[in-house]
Each structure stands twice: as C-alpha cells, then as structure tokens.
Amino acid sequence: MLRHYDEIGLLPPASIDSATGYRYYSEDQLPVAGRITALRDIGFGLGEIQACQQGRENPQVLAALFSARREALRGELAALRRQLRLLDTLEQRLRKEDSNMEYPVNLKTLPQRQVASVRMTIPAYDQEGILWHTLVRETEHLQLQPDDPCYCTVTFHDGEYKETDVDVEAQKTVRGTYPDTEHVVFKTVPPVTFASVTFQGPYDKIQAANAAVAAWVRDNGYVFDGPAFNIYHVSPHETDNPEEFITEVCYPVRQA
C-alpha cells in the first residue's frame, strides 16, 4: 500500500535505501499518514484523498469534497434504512407464512341444527362465561338433551373487534322441543359454510388462527359472509388445563 501511495504521490517516503529498496518515513509525516487513514475510514477513495491533500489550503475545495462525501453517506444511510425496513417486513411475512402453516384452514359446512341460544351484550370477550352460566341456570329444570354431535358455539355479532360492550351469542345444539326462558331462546339455525382453523391449547392462540383464516380467504377467492363464531370442542367445562382446550375458529364464507 505504501508503494502505491508513493507511486501516486500521496505519501512519498522521506528516503529510500538504494541497496535494499526500503522506504523510510520521518516523524513529521505521521500526521499525513493519520489523515490518509481517517479519510479512508470515512469512505474517501485515493483520488479524493489526494484532492483533499492538495486542497488543504483551499477551504472551498475541502468543503466541496466533504459536502459530496456527506451526501453520499446520507444516500447510503437511506439505502440501509430501506434494507432494514425490507428485512423487518420479510421477517414478519415469513413468520405469518409459518404461522399459517401451523394453522391449516379447512372449508366446512355446519348442518341445520336446533339450538338453545343466549344473546347478550357483555363487558368483554373474556367474560363470555356469563352467557354459559345463564344458559345452564335457566335450563337446568328443562333437562336438555344434547344433540349428537353437540356443538357449543359463540357467535360475535359486532362484525369488528371492540374493547367493551360486545354483542355475543352462545349456542348449544339440543334435541327436542323446549319453552323459552327469560334469556334462553330455542330456535333452528340454518346450515352455514365456513372456513375454520382448529387448534389445541390456550385461547391466546386465537389471534394467529384468525390471521390464518383471513389469509386463506384472501388467497382462495372467498369473501366473508356473516359473523364469526367459535366452536368449543374441549373447553373449561371439560378441563381446567388450558393446554387441553380444543377450539375451532370459524368464519362464514362464500365464493367471491
């Protein structure tokens, strides 16, 4: 490198040993070597470094060189920031794709069924137990006969996420005829075609399951066609262990 510096006149040695060809540099050349190193560290090429050296006595030349390098660095920084954003976006997309693989989507039809239904506005989604307690309390004397299969579902009628005061309906499929009570209505529910994800584990997985269904609907030529509902195949009614819960997240759909 020093030989090249000498060849282009950037840092000629103080003397050269004629016998060995060794280059010797004096102490007063150390500041020059330091400046060259500093200029290289901020990305100046050798031609620009040479121009800086030659223009040391001309502030305008130095200002123009440093301004150009500053603009180049800003451009590189903007490019790096774009790359970082792309990196974050790609990582999120890959995670979503992995999540969707974790939650396979199925297209199903739930047949017409007779249900015991309780629909209320409750404070929040995690308090839907209010509905089930009401259903059990008001129908205990009726000795309901569950249908086979017996679907326990909760339908979310608001159509969008709400923080409070959510309109929710609990349904349990039953066999037979019963009188309505104060809050429980017995009715026939028509068949519904829906896209769903079934998962085992705690309810905090529901958000990922929702995302998987939404992506499937978007990518397969379907549109949403009614309020979403959950089917609780294994719920806190059957087990206290959240790892044993089995939940099916369902969205009514039709072809676009």
N, C-alpha and C positions, 0 to 999 in steps of 0.2 A: 504493500500500500504506500509506504514512504517513497519507494522508487517512482510510483505513478504520480504521487504528489510533486516529486521533483520534476518529472517529465513535463507536467502541465504548468509548472512554475508556481504551484500553490504553496509549497513549503520546501524550497531548496535547502540542502544541508549547508552548514557553515563551512565544512571542508570535507574532502573525500580522500581517503588513504589511497595513494596511487598504486601501492603494492597489493593491497587486499580488496580495494573497492568499497570498504566500509564507509558509511556515511556518518558524519559526526555533527551533532546539533548543539548549539550553545544554549546557555540558560535563558538568554533573552528571547529565544524562540519558543519557550514553553507557553507563554500567553497566546501565541499564534496557534500552536497545536491545540490548546484548550478551546479557542474559538472555533476552530475547524470541527472538533469533536461535538461541541454544543450545537453548531449549525447542522451537522449531520443528524444529531439526535432529534431535532425537530423537523426533519424530513427534507432539508435542502439537498439538492444534487450538487455534484462537484462544480458544475458550471456556475450555479447560483452562489456557491460558497466563494468561488473565485471572484465573482462580481461583487460580493459583499466585501471581500478583502480589498479589492481595487477601489471600491466606493466608500471606504471608511471615512474619508474626508469630505464626502458629499452627502449631507443628511437627506437630500431629496431622493438620491439613488437608494440609500438604505431604507427609507420609508416606503418607497415603491416596492422593493423586494420583500420587505416584511409584510406589507399590506397584501401582496399577492399570495404569500405563503399562508397568511391568516385566513384569507378567503378560501384557499384550497383546503385547509384544515377544517373549516366550518362545513364545507361541502362533504368532506369525508365523515365528519361527525353526523351530519344529517343522514348520510347513507347508512352509517352504523345504527342510528336510531331506527331507521326504516327496517333494517335487518332484524333488530331486536323485536320490533312490533310483529314482523312476519314470523319470527321464531315463537313468540308467545301465542299468536293465532294458530300456527300449525300445531303447537303442543296441545292447545285446547281442543282443536278439531280431532287430533289423534286420540285424545282421551275420550272425547264424545263417541268416536267410532268404536273404541274399545268398550265403552260403556254400553253402546248399542249391541255389540256382540255378546256382552254379558247378559243383556235383557232381550232375548229374541221375541219378536212380535208375531202373534197369531191372529188370523181373521176367523171369527166365530159367529154363530147365531144362537141367541138365547130364546128358547121357545116361549110361546104364550104361557102365562102362569097366573095362579091365584095367589095373592099376597095379603099379608097383614101389614099395613103401612102407617107410619107415624112421620108427619112432616112438620118441622118446627124451625123457627129462627133461633139459633143457639149462639152463645158468645164467641166461640172459635171452633175451628175444625177438630182440635184435640179434645173437645168436650161432647163428641157425638154419643158418648155413653149415656147422656141424658135421654136420647131417643130410645135406646135399647131398654133402659130401666123403665121408661114409661110404657113401652110395649109389653114388657114382661108383667109389670104391676097391673095393668088394666085388663090383661087377657088371662091372668092366672086361673080365674074361675071358669074360663071357657074350655080349658083343657085342649088347646090347639093341637091338631095333628099335622106334623111337618110333612111336606110332600117329599118325594124321592125322585131326583135329588132335591135337597133342601138348600136353597140359595139364600144367604144372608147378605144383603147389599145395602150400600149407602149411596144415594144419588145427590150430586151437588148442583143445585138449580140456579145458582147465580151466574154461571157462564164464565166467570173470571174469578181470579183469586181476590179474596177480601180479608182484611185483618180482623174484622169483628162483624158480629151480627150476620152470620152466614145462614143461607136458606138450604137446609139439608133434610133429606128424606131417608128413613130406614125402612127396608122391606124384608120380610121373611116369607118364603113360599110355604103355603099351607094347603091342606086337603080338606074339603068340606065347606059348609056354609055357617057363618057366624054373624051375630049382630055387631054393628059398630059400637064403639065405646066413646068416651069423651074425646080422646085424641087418636084412637086407632080406627082406621078405615080399612075395610076389606074390599078388594077390587081385583079386576082382571087386568093384567098388564100385557100389551101386545108383544109379539116377538120383536127382537132387535138384533141387527147385525152390528158387530163391534170389533175393533182392533184392540188387542189386550196383551199385557205382559204379566206373567205370574212369577213371583219371587218369594223366596223364603228368607225370613229374618225380620229385624225391627222395621218400624214404619218410616224411619229416616231414609230408607231406600226408595220411597215413593217418588221423590223428585227425579231421580235417574230413570225410573221406569216411565214416568210421564214424558221425559225428553226422548226416550227411545220410541215411544208410540208416535209422538209428534213428528219425528224424523221419518218414520215409516210411512205415515200418512202423506207427508210432503213428497216422498220419493216414489210412491206407488200409485199415484193418480187417484187418490181418495180425498174427500173433504169431510170435516166433522159434521155430524147430523143429529145433535141432541146433547143433553147434559151428560157429563162424565159420571161414572159410578165405579165403586169398588165392590168386588166380591170377596168376602172374608171366608176363605175355606178353613183356615185354622186361626182362631182369634183369641183374645184374652178370656173368652168364655170357656175355651177348651184347655188353655195352658197359661201359666204365669211366666213362661220363659219366652222372651221376645224372639230368640233365635229359632223358635219352632213355629212362629207365625207364618202362615201362607196366605198371601194376598194377591188378588188379580186386579190390576188397574185397567179399566175398560173405557173406551171412547166409541160411542155410536158413530158409524161412518157410512158413507155411500160413495159410489164412483162419481168422479167429477164430470 
